[in-house]
Each structure stands twice: as C-alpha cells, then as structure tokens.
Amino acid sequence: MTVLHTIENKHWQIGILPQTGASIAFGRIRYNGIWLDILRPTAPDDFGNSSKCSSFIMLPWANRIRGGKFTFDGVEHALQTVSDGTARHGDVRNRIWEVDEIHHNMMRLTFDSSAHVNINFPFAFSAVAEFVVEKKDFILTLTLKNRDTRPMPAGFGHHPYFVRPSGNNTPQVQIPCYQYFQLPPDFMPTAAPIPVAPYVDFRQLKPLDETLLNDLLTDRQADKPIRLVYPAWHTEIEMFCEALFKHILVFTPEGEASFAVEPQTIANDGFNLMSQNIAGHGAFVLQPGEEQTASVRLHLKTAKE
C-alpha cells in the first residue's frame, strides 16, 4: 500500500509519497477559503506511478541520456533504457525513500543507493529531499552526495506539473532566460545554447498559447523569479531557484490541462555534453564524500499583496 503524508500551513497543502520516489501527490493553495490545486493532482490509483504525480525528483541526472551511454574519465558506462532508447529522469523517482523527519509543516526524506538493487547508475550515492511550507513559501531542497570511492558526474532536478485552466484563466508565464538549446526531435542537444528564439522567449510575461513545447532554456537571471500567473484567481506563483539550477525545461503535454516548468542543474544529455566539452552542459563532478545542495522556493502571491 502506498502511504501518503501531508504537510500544510494556512497557505499550502502538500501530499508526499515516500514509496514513489518522494514524489508529490498534490500541491494546493488556500483560495477563497478552500484548497485549490495549483499542481496537477494525482489520482489515488496513480500514487505508485511517478509519471502521473504532481512532481517528481530527477537524480542523479535530469531528463535523457542518449542511448543510455555516457563516458566519464575515459570509461564508457551503459545504463538501462526505456522505450525510446534513452535513460530518463535518473533512478530515484520510483524507489522507496526513507522518512527521516516529519512535522506538520515539513518532511525530510533520505535515499541511499546501496540499500537498493539494480540501481541504474555506476556510482554509489545518497540523497536528501526536504519539503517545507513556511508562511507563503513552499521550499524544496535537494542534496546529492557521492558515496563512491571515485569522482562521480552528477546533476538533479524537479519535474513539477502545474494546472492549466483555459479561457480567462489561461496561465501567463515569465521565465528570465536569455538562451536556449536547439533540440532535435529526440530532445537532446548537440551544441551549445544560442539566444532564445521568439516562440520560447518568456522574458516578458505572456499567456501560454497552443504551441506544443518541450524546450530547454538557460542563461537564467538567477535573481529574478519565474512567474506563473492565474488571472481569474488573482494569484501568482513566483518560483525562485538557486543559481545551481542553470536550466529550465518548459513542457506542454499534448491534450492535457497541465504544463511543466522544470528546474534542472544539468542539461538534457548533460553527461555526454560534458565529455564533448560542449558549453552549457551544467553537469558537476562530486569527489568522494562531496555533496551538492540547492533549493527551489514557490512563493504564493495574491492580489492582496
């Protein structure tokens, strides 16, 4: 049985699924005296499927790895692949995480790759995910640590889906990124980023139209938030990402009333971009015992502010 834990305060209500990769089952805000889904809600029957969740963790890499292979320190490593022939979204989102600490407004979970079989990564690692609701903020903090005896390439990210009403409540989006990667049909870059193209230029606030997006933005102005505005609700979510989250992937799944704005420390196929010395890869290298931490903060802003 999948266990759901809820943390909340008077502004946020967050459901967390430790047995499904510490994924989020729902993210709700208080609006006119009721709880309103701002993250795409997960049906209870789908609590065991991270792909159907409101958000999931990507670690120790984000998005895809071409052919499930990468070279690091002169050694080629092969990973298990999915139906499109790539290794996708890391290897923790469908694993059981341990609950380390829980209170009414926070939850801390841990993961140790040595406690699991068939880990789809050739290096030993551990991770910590902390979720906190504090006043009008929902804060997500990830820590990744190298538990191996060798240096390890690494990266991580979040994959949140936000609700996408239509009509006069079509979300408006602002993303302060000045460059993007030109992605071929397999969504994995082969060259350094270039100035952002008009169709995916969200430096100024604009409504999401019907354009299907699966695009990786970068060169982000880290001191400015990403803005998600819901006009009919007079509500805005400001997403503040620490500088390590160099990339933002924007995804509008066809036929679904949701969209994803994904903070990633690493580009799609970032390990291979790093081995090819292609600028903007975002991958980092952890020495044995070294760790890297970064947070994303969602701030609820209403018309009364």
Buried (B, 14 or more C-beta within 10 A) or exposed (E): EBEBBBBBBEBBBBBBBBBBBBBBBBBBBBBEEEEBBBBBBBEEEBBBBBEBBBBBBBBBBBBBBBBBBBBBEEEEBEBEBEEEEBBBBBBBBBBBBEBEEBEEBBBBBBBBBEEEEEBBBBBBBBBBBBBBBEEBBBBBBBBBBBBBEBBBBBBBBBBBBBBBEEEEBBBBBBBBBBBBBEBEEBBBBBEBBEEBEEEBBBBEEEEBEEEEBBBBBBBBEEEBBBBBBBBEBEBBBBBBBBEBBBBBBBBBBEEEEBBBBBBBBBBBBBBBBBBEEBEBBBBBBBEBEBBBBBBBBBBBBBEEE
